[in-house]
């Protein structure tokens, strides 16, 4: 069954980054159920009663929460549910699946981390004891200024979590296997995704993309919605917004220049769509993100 709320998050993490760390103080959970290709380690405190959704696992969380997801197609989200706290603290770390290569992970010293990543394809929640052990490292990581030491600290955190005997797999194996099969079996979708990721800054016509996979426009729209839970236009917009978000963080280009470079035809359209999707204007996003993000 396709989840109509499913949202493909576009991370500002680039191919040259090791990982991105985002620290937030927030009053509620408002991000939809989503997927993304990056591995994600998510720490939450002061949100007892919130609801965690990872695949087919739905649970109420405690005062502290630490979850790792390494499956690019495993949907996940946190929702308010019974949480009444207005002082939620969240630290999210995202890194590319190939940050640690297979050759490196096959070394004897990395066996436990390799096994951890396999378990985390279903999503794993860590024990209170492990959370207590890595909490100080997570918090010092948010203010580490040396990128090399930041990477070393992340490896230490992953090692400590990998030896947690109390970790629990969240989603069932069959559910995780099904979503992996569903998203890896269609070459046509892969061709479209690759094209969009390379040409998002240009004018992209639905008719041309449909012709690329030998479908009529109506058939392609149904096919695309079935496989992504989003319309073609919405999906392309999300890709453009992801690129714009990265540019707002990294570059000193003006808001208008970034909008045009990312495929938006005018500044007012860019501002309107960005605020609708992100909840803030591009200018506000740039200011807010620079206050609470670290990219290594």
C-alpha atoms as an extended CHARMM CRD file, in Angstrom:
* protein
*
       296  EXT
         1         1  UNK       CA              0.0000000000        0.0000000000        0.0000000000  PROA      1               0.0000000000
         2         2  UNK       CA              1.3900000000        3.3920000000       -0.9890000000  PROA      2               0.0000000000
         3         3  UNK       CA              1.5150000000        5.9860000000        1.7370000000  PROA      3               0.0000000000
         4         4  UNK       CA              0.1090000000        9.2010000000        0.2940000000  PROA      4               0.0000000000
         5         5  UNK       CA              1.9660000000       11.2590000000        2.9280000000  PROA      5               0.0000000000
         6         6  UNK       CA              5.3590000000        9.9450000000        1.8180000000  PROA      6               0.0000000000
         7         7  UNK       CA              7.7990000000       12.7490000000        1.0770000000  PROA      7               0.0000000000
         8         8  UNK       CA             11.2260000000       12.3790000000       -0.4990000000  PROA      8               0.0000000000
         9         9  UNK       CA             13.4440000000       14.7010000000        1.4970000000  PROA      9               0.0000000000
        10        10  UNK       CA             16.2620000000       16.3870000000       -0.3940000000  PROA      10              0.0000000000
        11        11  UNK       CA             19.2190000000       16.8330000000        1.9460000000  PROA      11              0.0000000000
        12        12  UNK       CA             21.6290000000       19.7940000000        1.5970000000  PROA      12              0.0000000000
        13        13  UNK       CA             24.4570000000       17.2490000000        2.0000000000  PROA      13              0.0000000000
        14        14  UNK       CA             26.7250000000       17.3310000000       -1.0790000000  PROA      14              0.0000000000
        15        15  UNK       CA             28.9380000000       14.5870000000       -2.5220000000  PROA      15              0.0000000000
        16        16  UNK       CA             32.0370000000       16.3230000000       -1.1020000000  PROA      16              0.0000000000
        17        17  UNK       CA             30.7410000000       16.3840000000        2.4880000000  PROA      17              0.0000000000
        18        18  UNK       CA             31.3230000000       13.6220000000        5.0330000000  PROA      18              0.0000000000
        19        19  UNK       CA             28.1770000000       14.3730000000        6.9960000000  PROA      19              0.0000000000
        20        20  UNK       CA             25.7880000000       17.1120000000        8.0070000000  PROA      20              0.0000000000
        21        21  UNK       CA             24.7400000000       17.8230000000       11.5810000000  PROA      21              0.0000000000
        22        22  UNK       CA             21.6180000000       19.8270000000       12.3750000000  PROA      22              0.0000000000
        23        23  UNK       CA             20.7460000000       20.8320000000       15.9350000000  PROA      23              0.0000000000
        24        24  UNK       CA             17.2750000000       22.2090000000       16.6290000000  PROA      24              0.0000000000
        25        25  UNK       CA             15.2830000000       23.4970000000       19.5530000000  PROA      25              0.0000000000
        26        26  UNK       CA             11.6650000000       23.0540000000       18.5190000000  PROA      26              0.0000000000
        27        27  UNK       CA              8.1520000000       23.1710000000       19.9090000000  PROA      27              0.0000000000
        28        28  UNK       CA              6.5670000000       20.3870000000       17.8540000000  PROA      28              0.0000000000
        29        29  UNK       CA              7.0720000000       17.7790000000       15.1450000000  PROA      29              0.0000000000
        30        30  UNK       CA              5.7240000000       18.9230000000       11.7860000000  PROA      30              0.0000000000
        31        31  UNK       CA              7.8430000000       17.1350000000        9.1540000000  PROA      31              0.0000000000
        32        32  UNK       CA              5.8710000000       14.5710000000        7.0990000000  PROA      32              0.0000000000
        33        33  UNK       CA              6.6500000000       10.8920000000        6.7280000000  PROA      33              0.0000000000
        34        34  UNK       CA              9.6440000000       10.8500000000        4.3980000000  PROA      34              0.0000000000
        35        35  UNK       CA             12.5490000000        8.9700000000        2.8300000000  PROA      35              0.0000000000
        36        36  UNK       CA             16.0150000000       10.0480000000        1.6990000000  PROA      36              0.0000000000
        37        37  UNK       CA             19.1300000000        8.3060000000        0.3620000000  PROA      37              0.0000000000
        38        38  UNK       CA             21.3260000000        9.4460000000        3.2640000000  PROA      38              0.0000000000
        39        39  UNK       CA             21.8160000000        7.3830000000        6.4270000000  PROA      39              0.0000000000
        40        40  UNK       CA             20.3520000000        9.2050000000        9.4270000000  PROA      40              0.0000000000
        41        41  UNK       CA             21.1160000000        9.1520000000       13.1490000000  PROA      41              0.0000000000
        42        42  UNK       CA             18.4700000000       11.0610000000       15.0940000000  PROA      42              0.0000000000
        43        43  UNK       CA             18.6760000000       12.0290000000       18.7810000000  PROA      43              0.0000000000
        44        44  UNK       CA             15.6550000000       13.5560000000       20.5490000000  PROA      44              0.0000000000
        45        45  UNK       CA             15.1840000000       14.6170000000       24.1540000000  PROA      45              0.0000000000
        46        46  UNK       CA             12.3350000000       16.2720000000       26.0800000000  PROA      46              0.0000000000
        47        47  UNK       CA              9.6300000000       14.8060000000       23.8270000000  PROA      47              0.0000000000
        48        48  UNK       CA              8.1350000000       12.0140000000       25.9230000000  PROA      48              0.0000000000
        49        49  UNK       CA              4.8990000000       10.7890000000       24.3570000000  PROA      49              0.0000000000
        50        50  UNK       CA              5.8130000000       11.6930000000       20.7690000000  PROA      50              0.0000000000
        51        51  UNK       CA              5.2090000000        9.0000000000       18.1990000000  PROA      51              0.0000000000
        52        52  UNK       CA              7.9640000000        7.4130000000       16.1210000000  PROA      52              0.0000000000
        53        53  UNK       CA              7.1220000000        5.8380000000       12.7520000000  PROA      53              0.0000000000
        54        54  UNK       CA              9.7600000000        3.6910000000       11.0380000000  PROA      54              0.0000000000
        55        55  UNK       CA              8.3850000000        1.4650000000        8.2920000000  PROA      55              0.0000000000
        56        56  UNK       CA              5.6340000000       -0.6260000000        9.8610000000  PROA      56              0.0000000000
        57        57  UNK       CA              6.7990000000        0.1850000000       13.4120000000  PROA      57              0.0000000000
        58        58  UNK       CA              4.7670000000        2.7880000000       15.3150000000  PROA      58              0.0000000000
        59        59  UNK       CA              5.8070000000        3.4540000000       18.9200000000  PROA      59              0.0000000000
        60        60  UNK       CA              5.5490000000        6.1150000000       21.6020000000  PROA      60              0.0000000000
        61        61  UNK       CA              8.9640000000        7.4120000000       22.6240000000  PROA      61              0.0000000000
        62        62  UNK       CA             10.4280000000        8.1610000000       26.0540000000  PROA      62              0.0000000000
        63        63  UNK       CA             12.2900000000       11.2100000000       27.3860000000  PROA      63              0.0000000000
        64        64  UNK       CA             15.2960000000       10.3280000000       25.2310000000  PROA      64              0.0000000000
        65        65  UNK       CA             15.3550000000        8.7280000000       21.8050000000  PROA      65              0.0000000000
        66        66  UNK       CA             18.1680000000        7.6470000000       19.4850000000  PROA      66              0.0000000000
        67        67  UNK       CA             17.4540000000        5.9150000000       16.1550000000  PROA      67              0.0000000000
        68        68  UNK       CA             19.5800000000        4.9830000000       13.1340000000  PROA      68              0.0000000000
        69        69  UNK       CA             18.0880000000        4.3680000000        9.6750000000  PROA      69              0.0000000000
        70        70  UNK       CA             20.3420000000        3.2250000000        6.7940000000  PROA      70              0.0000000000
        71        71  UNK       CA             17.6830000000        2.0790000000        4.3010000000  PROA      71              0.0000000000
        72        72  UNK       CA             17.1400000000        4.7790000000        1.6280000000  PROA      72              0.0000000000
        73        73  UNK       CA             13.5430000000        3.6350000000        1.0560000000  PROA      73              0.0000000000
        74        74  UNK       CA             12.4130000000        3.0890000000        4.6450000000  PROA      74              0.0000000000
        75        75  UNK       CA              9.8710000000        5.7710000000        5.4900000000  PROA      75              0.0000000000
        76        76  UNK       CA             10.1420000000        7.4080000000        8.9010000000  PROA      76              0.0000000000
        77        77  UNK       CA              8.8750000000       10.3540000000       10.9130000000  PROA      77              0.0000000000
        78        78  UNK       CA              8.2150000000       11.6370000000       14.4200000000  PROA      78              0.0000000000
        79        79  UNK       CA              4.8210000000       13.1130000000       15.2750000000  PROA      79              0.0000000000
        80        80  UNK       CA              3.5270000000       15.0210000000       18.3240000000  PROA      80              0.0000000000
        81        81  UNK       CA              0.9360000000       12.4090000000       19.3950000000  PROA      81              0.0000000000
        82        82  UNK       CA              0.9280000000       12.6930000000       23.2570000000  PROA      82              0.0000000000
        83        83  UNK       CA              3.9340000000       15.0060000000       23.5150000000  PROA      83              0.0000000000
        84        84  UNK       CA              3.1810000000       18.3110000000       25.2750000000  PROA      84              0.0000000000
        85        85  UNK       CA              6.7340000000       19.6210000000       25.6430000000  PROA      85              0.0000000000
        86        86  UNK       CA              7.5520000000       22.9190000000       23.9500000000  PROA      86              0.0000000000
        87        87  UNK       CA             11.2900000000       22.5070000000       24.5290000000  PROA      87              0.0000000000
        88        88  UNK       CA             12.2330000000       19.6190000000       22.2570000000  PROA      88              0.0000000000
        89        89  UNK       CA             15.9390000000       19.1970000000       21.5540000000  PROA      89              0.0000000000
        90        90  UNK       CA             16.9180000000       17.3380000000       18.3790000000  PROA      90              0.0000000000
        91        91  UNK       CA             20.2890000000       16.4790000000       16.8600000000  PROA      91              0.0000000000
        92        92  UNK       CA             20.1970000000       14.9370000000       13.3860000000  PROA      92              0.0000000000
        93        93  UNK       CA             23.2440000000       13.5530000000       11.5970000000  PROA      93              0.0000000000
        94        94  UNK       CA             22.9940000000       12.5340000000        7.9540000000  PROA      94              0.0000000000
        95        95  UNK       CA             25.8000000000       10.8800000000        5.9850000000  PROA      95              0.0000000000
        96        96  UNK       CA             26.1700000000        9.1870000000        2.6240000000  PROA      96              0.0000000000
        97        97  UNK       CA             25.8680000000        5.3760000000        2.5360000000  PROA      97              0.0000000000
        98        98  UNK       CA             29.3470000000        5.2130000000        0.9830000000  PROA      98              0.0000000000
        99        99  UNK       CA             30.9850000000        7.3630000000        3.6770000000  PROA      99              0.0000000000
       100       100  UNK       CA             32.5470000000        4.1120000000        4.8830000000  PROA      100             0.0000000000
       101       101  UNK       CA             33.4040000000        2.0120000000        1.8320000000  PROA      101             0.0000000000
       102       102  UNK       CA             32.8420000000       -1.7480000000        1.6810000000  PROA      102             0.0000000000
       103       103  UNK       CA             36.6020000000       -2.2600000000        1.7030000000  PROA      103             0.0000000000
       104       104  UNK       CA             36.9080000000       -0.2780000000        4.9270000000  PROA      104             0.0000000000
       105       105  UNK       CA             33.8640000000       -1.9100000000        6.5520000000  PROA      105             0.0000000000
       106       106  UNK       CA             35.2840000000       -5.3730000000        5.8220000000  PROA      106             0.0000000000
       107       107  UNK       CA             38.2940000000       -4.7300000000        8.0430000000  PROA      107             0.0000000000
       108       108  UNK       CA             38.2540000000       -6.7050000000       11.3040000000  PROA      108             0.0000000000
       109       109  UNK       CA             38.0270000000       -3.5540000000       13.4050000000  PROA      109             0.0000000000
       110       110  UNK       CA             34.8580000000       -2.4750000000       11.5790000000  PROA      110             0.0000000000
       111       111  UNK       CA             32.8280000000       -5.6890000000       11.8230000000  PROA      111             0.0000000000
       112       112  UNK       CA             30.4550000000       -4.3930000000       14.4810000000  PROA      112             0.0000000000
       113       113  UNK       CA             29.7220000000       -1.1850000000       12.5540000000  PROA      113             0.0000000000
       114       114  UNK       CA             29.0940000000       -3.2060000000        9.3830000000  PROA      114             0.0000000000
       115       115  UNK       CA             26.6150000000       -5.3450000000       11.3010000000  PROA      115             0.0000000000
       116       116  UNK       CA             25.0120000000       -2.2210000000       12.7790000000  PROA      116             0.0000000000
       117       117  UNK       CA             24.3850000000       -0.7870000000        9.3070000000  PROA      117             0.0000000000
       118       118  UNK       CA             22.7140000000       -4.0470000000        8.2570000000  PROA      118             0.0000000000
       119       119  UNK       CA             20.4230000000       -4.0220000000       11.2910000000  PROA      119             0.0000000000
       120       120  UNK       CA             19.6530000000       -0.3530000000       10.6630000000  PROA      120             0.0000000000
       121       121  UNK       CA             18.2260000000       -1.1750000000        7.2190000000  PROA      121             0.0000000000
       122       122  UNK       CA             15.1100000000       -1.9070000000        9.2850000000  PROA      122             0.0000000000
       123       123  UNK       CA             15.7560000000        1.0520000000       11.5890000000  PROA      123             0.0000000000
       124       124  UNK       CA             17.2210000000        0.4900000000       15.0510000000  PROA      124             0.0000000000
       125       125  UNK       CA             16.4760000000        2.1380000000       18.4010000000  PROA      125             0.0000000000
       126       126  UNK       CA             19.2350000000        2.1680000000       21.0050000000  PROA      126             0.0000000000
       127       127  UNK       CA             19.0920000000        1.3700000000       24.7000000000  PROA      127             0.0000000000
       128       128  UNK       CA             19.0870000000        3.9850000000       27.4680000000  PROA      128             0.0000000000
       129       129  UNK       CA             22.5680000000        2.8540000000       28.4820000000  PROA      129             0.0000000000
       130       130  UNK       CA             23.9940000000        3.5100000000       25.0090000000  PROA      130             0.0000000000
       131       131  UNK       CA             22.1970000000        6.8280000000       24.7180000000  PROA      131             0.0000000000
       132       132  UNK       CA             23.7390000000        7.9080000000       28.0180000000  PROA      132             0.0000000000
       133       133  UNK       CA             27.1590000000        6.8420000000       26.7650000000  PROA      133             0.0000000000
       134       134  UNK       CA             27.0770000000        8.7340000000       23.4490000000  PROA      134             0.0000000000
       135       135  UNK       CA             24.9980000000       11.7440000000       24.5500000000  PROA      135             0.0000000000
       136       136  UNK       CA             28.0830000000       13.7670000000       25.6130000000  PROA      136             0.0000000000
       137       137  UNK       CA             29.8060000000       12.9730000000       22.3190000000  PROA      137             0.0000000000
       138       138  UNK       CA             26.7680000000       14.0450000000       20.3170000000  PROA      138             0.0000000000
       139       139  UNK       CA             26.5900000000       17.3320000000       22.1860000000  PROA      139             0.0000000000
       140       140  UNK       CA             30.3120000000       18.0820000000       21.8570000000  PROA      140             0.0000000000
       141       141  UNK       CA             30.0610000000       17.2310000000       18.1580000000  PROA      141             0.0000000000
       142       142  UNK       CA             27.6670000000       20.1470000000       17.6960000000  PROA      142             0.0000000000
       143       143  UNK       CA             30.3930000000       22.6230000000       18.7130000000  PROA      143             0.0000000000
       144       144  UNK       CA             33.5000000000       20.8810000000       17.3200000000  PROA      144             0.0000000000
       145       145  UNK       CA             35.3620000000       23.2690000000       15.0100000000  PROA      145             0.0000000000
       146       146  UNK       CA             37.8870000000       20.8430000000       13.5480000000  PROA      146             0.0000000000
       147       147  UNK       CA             36.2990000000       18.7980000000       10.7400000000  PROA      147             0.0000000000
       148       148  UNK       CA             38.8060000000       15.9400000000       11.1100000000  PROA      148             0.0000000000
       149       149  UNK       CA             38.0500000000       15.4840000000       14.8100000000  PROA      149             0.0000000000
       150       150  UNK       CA             34.3430000000       15.7290000000       14.0210000000  PROA      150             0.0000000000
       151       151  UNK       CA             34.6580000000       12.7330000000       11.7040000000  PROA      151             0.0000000000
       152       152  UNK       CA             36.6300000000       10.7920000000       14.3050000000  PROA      152             0.0000000000
       153       153  UNK       CA             33.9450000000       11.5320000000       16.9150000000  PROA      153             0.0000000000
       154       154  UNK       CA             31.2530000000       10.2810000000       14.5510000000  PROA      154             0.0000000000
       155       155  UNK       CA             33.1680000000        7.0270000000       14.0880000000  PROA      155             0.0000000000
       156       156  UNK       CA             33.4630000000        6.6530000000       17.8670000000  PROA      156             0.0000000000
       157       157  UNK       CA             29.7150000000        7.2290000000       18.2510000000  PROA      157             0.0000000000
       158       158  UNK       CA             28.9610000000        4.5950000000       15.5950000000  PROA      158             0.0000000000
       159       159  UNK       CA             31.3210000000        2.1390000000       17.2760000000  PROA      159             0.0000000000
       160       160  UNK       CA             29.7580000000        2.6480000000       20.7130000000  PROA      160             0.0000000000
       161       161  UNK       CA             26.2860000000        2.1610000000       19.2410000000  PROA      161             0.0000000000
       162       162  UNK       CA             27.3830000000       -0.9150000000       17.2970000000  PROA      162             0.0000000000
       163       163  UNK       CA             28.2160000000       -2.7770000000       20.5150000000  PROA      163             0.0000000000
       164       164  UNK       CA             24.8780000000       -1.9510000000       22.1560000000  PROA      164             0.0000000000
       165       165  UNK       CA             23.4180000000       -5.3130000000       23.1490000000  PROA      165             0.0000000000
       166       166  UNK       CA             20.0990000000       -3.6300000000       23.8820000000  PROA      166             0.0000000000
       167       167  UNK       CA             19.4730000000       -2.1550000000       20.4190000000  PROA      167             0.0000000000
       168       168  UNK       CA             16.1670000000       -3.1340000000       18.7730000000  PROA      168             0.0000000000
       169       169  UNK       CA             15.2680000000       -3.4850000000       15.1220000000  PROA      169             0.0000000000
       170       170  UNK       CA             12.1000000000       -1.4970000000       14.4680000000  PROA      170             0.0000000000
       171       171  UNK       CA             10.5580000000       -2.3630000000       11.1120000000  PROA      171             0.0000000000
       172       172  UNK       CA              9.8810000000       -5.9900000000       10.2530000000  PROA      172             0.0000000000
       173       173  UNK       CA             12.2850000000       -7.6630000000        7.8540000000  PROA      173             0.0000000000
       174       174  UNK       CA              9.5920000000       -8.3880000000        5.2930000000  PROA      174             0.0000000000
       175       175  UNK       CA              8.4390000000       -4.7580000000        5.2010000000  PROA      175             0.0000000000
       176       176  UNK       CA             12.0050000000       -3.4830000000        4.7550000000  PROA      176             0.0000000000
       177       177  UNK       CA             12.6840000000       -6.0680000000        2.0450000000  PROA      177             0.0000000000
       178       178  UNK       CA              9.4920000000       -5.1350000000        0.2060000000  PROA      178             0.0000000000
       179       179  UNK       CA             10.3170000000       -1.4280000000        0.0570000000  PROA      179             0.0000000000
       180       180  UNK       CA             13.8540000000       -2.1770000000       -1.1340000000  PROA      180             0.0000000000
       181       181  UNK       CA             12.4860000000       -4.3970000000       -3.9170000000  PROA      181             0.0000000000
       182       182  UNK       CA              9.7830000000       -1.9290000000       -4.8580000000  PROA      182             0.0000000000
       183       183  UNK       CA             12.2260000000        0.9430000000       -5.3520000000  PROA      183             0.0000000000
       184       184  UNK       CA             15.1220000000       -0.9440000000       -6.9390000000  PROA      184             0.0000000000
       185       185  UNK       CA             13.2670000000       -2.9570000000       -9.5930000000  PROA      185             0.0000000000
       186       186  UNK       CA             12.2720000000       -0.2500000000      -12.0500000000  PROA      186             0.0000000000
       187       187  UNK       CA             14.9470000000        0.9720000000      -14.4530000000  PROA      187             0.0000000000
       188       188  UNK       CA             12.5880000000        3.4980000000      -16.0440000000  PROA      188             0.0000000000
       189       189  UNK       CA             12.1700000000        5.3280000000      -12.7560000000  PROA      189             0.0000000000
       190       190  UNK       CA             15.9280000000        5.3490000000      -12.2580000000  PROA      190             0.0000000000
       191       191  UNK       CA             16.4580000000        6.9400000000      -15.6670000000  PROA      191             0.0000000000
       192       192  UNK       CA             13.9300000000        9.6570000000      -14.8600000000  PROA      192             0.0000000000
       193       193  UNK       CA             15.4760000000       10.3560000000      -11.4530000000  PROA      193             0.0000000000
       194       194  UNK       CA             18.9450000000       10.6230000000      -12.9700000000  PROA      194             0.0000000000
       195       195  UNK       CA             17.6880000000       13.0020000000      -15.6560000000  PROA      195             0.0000000000
       196       196  UNK       CA             15.9250000000       15.2340000000      -13.1180000000  PROA      196             0.0000000000
       197       197  UNK       CA             18.9500000000       15.3900000000      -10.8490000000  PROA      197             0.0000000000
       198       198  UNK       CA             21.1590000000       16.5240000000      -13.7650000000  PROA      198             0.0000000000
       199       199  UNK       CA             18.7690000000       18.9320000000      -15.4970000000  PROA      199             0.0000000000
       200       200  UNK       CA             16.6150000000       20.4220000000      -12.7140000000  PROA      200             0.0000000000
       201       201  UNK       CA             17.9700000000       23.9140000000      -13.4380000000  PROA      201             0.0000000000
       202       202  UNK       CA             16.6160000000       23.7810000000      -16.9970000000  PROA      202             0.0000000000
       203       203  UNK       CA             13.0970000000       23.9160000000      -18.4060000000  PROA      203             0.0000000000
       204       204  UNK       CA             11.7970000000       20.3390000000      -18.0920000000  PROA      204             0.0000000000
       205       205  UNK       CA              8.6760000000       19.3910000000      -20.0190000000  PROA      205             0.0000000000
       206       206  UNK       CA              6.4770000000       16.5060000000      -18.9410000000  PROA      206             0.0000000000
       207       207  UNK       CA              6.0660000000       15.3920000000      -22.5470000000  PROA      207             0.0000000000
       208       208  UNK       CA              9.8320000000       15.0090000000      -23.0170000000  PROA      208             0.0000000000
       209       209  UNK       CA             10.3030000000       12.9970000000      -19.8340000000  PROA      209             0.0000000000
       210       210  UNK       CA              7.3470000000       10.7220000000      -20.6810000000  PROA      210             0.0000000000
       211       211  UNK       CA              8.7750000000       10.1400000000      -24.1530000000  PROA      211             0.0000000000
       212       212  UNK       CA             12.1190000000        9.2090000000      -22.5690000000  PROA      212             0.0000000000
       213       213  UNK       CA             10.5060000000        6.1050000000      -21.0210000000  PROA      213             0.0000000000
       214       214  UNK       CA              8.1430000000        5.4430000000      -23.9440000000  PROA      214             0.0000000000
       215       215  UNK       CA              4.9340000000        6.3850000000      -22.1240000000  PROA      215             0.0000000000
       216       216  UNK       CA              2.0780000000        8.7430000000      -22.8160000000  PROA      216             0.0000000000
       217       217  UNK       CA              1.8820000000       11.7310000000      -20.4820000000  PROA      217             0.0000000000
       218       218  UNK       CA             -1.1400000000       10.3360000000      -18.6160000000  PROA      218             0.0000000000
       219       219  UNK       CA              0.4250000000        6.8810000000      -18.2330000000  PROA      219             0.0000000000
       220       220  UNK       CA              3.6910000000        8.4060000000      -17.0400000000  PROA      220             0.0000000000
       221       221  UNK       CA              1.9090000000       10.5710000000      -14.4510000000  PROA      221             0.0000000000
       222       222  UNK       CA              0.1460000000        7.5000000000      -13.0180000000  PROA      222             0.0000000000
       223       223  UNK       CA              3.3900000000        5.5060000000      -13.0650000000  PROA      223             0.0000000000
       224       224  UNK       CA              5.3520000000        8.2650000000      -11.3500000000  PROA      224             0.0000000000
       225       225  UNK       CA              2.7280000000        8.8790000000       -8.6560000000  PROA      225             0.0000000000
       226       226  UNK       CA              2.4640000000        5.1500000000       -7.9330000000  PROA      226             0.0000000000
       227       227  UNK       CA              6.2170000000        4.8050000000       -7.4010000000  PROA      227             0.0000000000
       228       228  UNK       CA              6.9540000000        8.0470000000       -5.5450000000  PROA      228             0.0000000000
       229       229  UNK       CA              3.6130000000        8.9920000000       -3.9290000000  PROA      229             0.0000000000
       230       230  UNK       CA              4.1030000000       12.4750000000       -5.4100000000  PROA      230             0.0000000000
       231       231  UNK       CA              3.1340000000       14.1200000000       -8.6620000000  PROA      231             0.0000000000
       232       232  UNK       CA              5.8740000000       14.7220000000      -11.2230000000  PROA      232             0.0000000000
       233       233  UNK       CA              5.6880000000       18.5010000000      -10.7200000000  PROA      233             0.0000000000
       234       234  UNK       CA              5.8360000000       18.2420000000       -6.9200000000  PROA      234             0.0000000000
       235       235  UNK       CA              8.8040000000       15.8920000000       -7.1010000000  PROA      235             0.0000000000
       236       236  UNK       CA             10.7150000000       18.1570000000       -9.4850000000  PROA      236             0.0000000000
       237       237  UNK       CA              9.9310000000       21.1110000000       -7.2280000000  PROA      237             0.0000000000
       238       238  UNK       CA             11.3820000000       19.2310000000       -4.2440000000  PROA      238             0.0000000000
       239       239  UNK       CA             14.6090000000       18.5590000000       -6.1510000000  PROA      239             0.0000000000
       240       240  UNK       CA             14.8910000000       22.2310000000       -7.0560000000  PROA      240             0.0000000000
       241       241  UNK       CA             14.1770000000       23.2790000000       -3.4780000000  PROA      241             0.0000000000
       242       242  UNK       CA             16.8660000000       20.8990000000       -2.2310000000  PROA      242             0.0000000000
       243       243  UNK       CA             19.4080000000       22.4690000000       -4.5750000000  PROA      243             0.0000000000
       244       244  UNK       CA             18.2480000000       25.9380000000       -3.5730000000  PROA      244             0.0000000000
       245       245  UNK       CA             18.5330000000       25.0580000000        0.1300000000  PROA      245             0.0000000000
       246       246  UNK       CA             22.1210000000       23.9600000000       -0.3750000000  PROA      246             0.0000000000
       247       247  UNK       CA             22.9680000000       27.1450000000       -2.2830000000  PROA      247             0.0000000000
       248       248  UNK       CA             21.3740000000       29.3100000000        0.4060000000  PROA      248             0.0000000000
       249       249  UNK       CA             23.6030000000       27.6460000000        2.9760000000  PROA      249             0.0000000000
       250       250  UNK       CA             26.8760000000       27.5380000000        1.0580000000  PROA      250             0.0000000000
       251       251  UNK       CA             26.9260000000       30.4460000000       -1.3500000000  PROA      251             0.0000000000
       252       252  UNK       CA             26.7620000000       34.2060000000       -1.1200000000  PROA      252             0.0000000000
       253       253  UNK       CA             24.6030000000       34.4630000000       -4.2500000000  PROA      253             0.0000000000
       254       254  UNK       CA             21.5010000000       36.5960000000       -3.9840000000  PROA      254             0.0000000000
       255       255  UNK       CA             18.1070000000       34.9690000000       -3.4080000000  PROA      255             0.0000000000
       256       256  UNK       CA             17.0770000000       35.8400000000       -6.9720000000  PROA      256             0.0000000000
       257       257  UNK       CA             20.2420000000       34.3150000000       -8.4930000000  PROA      257             0.0000000000
       258       258  UNK       CA             19.7380000000       31.0840000000       -6.5480000000  PROA      258             0.0000000000
       259       259  UNK       CA             16.1020000000       30.8840000000       -7.6040000000  PROA      259             0.0000000000
       260       260  UNK       CA             16.9380000000       31.2540000000      -11.2980000000  PROA      260             0.0000000000
       261       261  UNK       CA             19.8990000000       28.8530000000      -11.0620000000  PROA      261             0.0000000000
       262       262  UNK       CA             17.6540000000       26.1820000000       -9.5340000000  PROA      262             0.0000000000
       263       263  UNK       CA             14.9700000000       26.3200000000      -12.2020000000  PROA      263             0.0000000000
       264       264  UNK       CA             12.4630000000       28.8180000000      -10.8250000000  PROA      264             0.0000000000
       265       265  UNK       CA             11.3230000000       31.2850000000      -13.4610000000  PROA      265             0.0000000000
       266       266  UNK       CA             10.9920000000       34.3690000000      -11.2380000000  PROA      266             0.0000000000
       267       267  UNK       CA             11.7630000000       35.5730000000       -7.7310000000  PROA      267             0.0000000000
       268       268  UNK       CA              8.1770000000       35.8790000000       -6.5020000000  PROA      268             0.0000000000
       269       269  UNK       CA              7.4140000000       32.3240000000       -7.6270000000  PROA      269             0.0000000000
       270       270  UNK       CA             10.5540000000       31.0530000000       -5.8750000000  PROA      270             0.0000000000
       271       271  UNK       CA              9.6900000000       32.8760000000       -2.6260000000  PROA      271             0.0000000000
       272       272  UNK       CA              6.0850000000       31.6740000000       -2.6960000000  PROA      272             0.0000000000
       273       273  UNK       CA              6.8770000000       28.0040000000       -3.3310000000  PROA      273             0.0000000000
       274       274  UNK       CA              9.7870000000       27.9680000000       -0.8880000000  PROA      274             0.0000000000
       275       275  UNK       CA              7.6790000000       29.3750000000        1.9470000000  PROA      275             0.0000000000
       276       276  UNK       CA              4.8070000000       27.0040000000        1.1760000000  PROA      276             0.0000000000
       277       277  UNK       CA              7.1010000000       23.9580000000        1.2990000000  PROA      277             0.0000000000
       278       278  UNK       CA              9.5690000000       25.0230000000        4.0100000000  PROA      278             0.0000000000
       279       279  UNK       CA              7.4090000000       27.2690000000        6.1820000000  PROA      279             0.0000000000
       280       280  UNK       CA              9.8890000000       30.1440000000        5.9170000000  PROA      280             0.0000000000
       281       281  UNK       CA             11.1330000000       32.4400000000        3.1580000000  PROA      281             0.0000000000
       282       282  UNK       CA             14.4990000000       31.7290000000        1.4640000000  PROA      282             0.0000000000
       283       283  UNK       CA             15.9960000000       34.6420000000        3.3910000000  PROA      283             0.0000000000
       284       284  UNK       CA             14.7160000000       33.3440000000        6.7360000000  PROA      284             0.0000000000
       285       285  UNK       CA             15.9200000000       29.8370000000        5.8770000000  PROA      285             0.0000000000
       286       286  UNK       CA             19.4220000000       31.1250000000        5.1360000000  PROA      286             0.0000000000
       287       287  UNK       CA             19.5840000000       33.0020000000        8.4410000000  PROA      287             0.0000000000
       288       288  UNK       CA             18.1400000000       30.1620000000       10.5300000000  PROA      288             0.0000000000
       289       289  UNK       CA             20.2160000000       27.4120000000        8.9820000000  PROA      289             0.0000000000
       290       290  UNK       CA             23.4870000000       29.2170000000        9.4610000000  PROA      290             0.0000000000
       291       291  UNK       CA             22.7320000000       29.4090000000       13.1660000000  PROA      291             0.0000000000
       292       292  UNK       CA             22.1910000000       25.6700000000       13.7400000000  PROA      292             0.0000000000
       293       293  UNK       CA             23.8800000000       23.5850000000       11.0750000000  PROA      293             0.0000000000
       294       294  UNK       CA             27.3110000000       22.0480000000       10.7600000000  PROA      294             0.0000000000
       295       295  UNK       CA             28.5090000000       20.4050000000        7.5390000000  PROA      295             0.0000000000
       296       296  UNK       CA             31.6880000000       18.3490000000        7.7170000000  PROA      296             0.0000000000
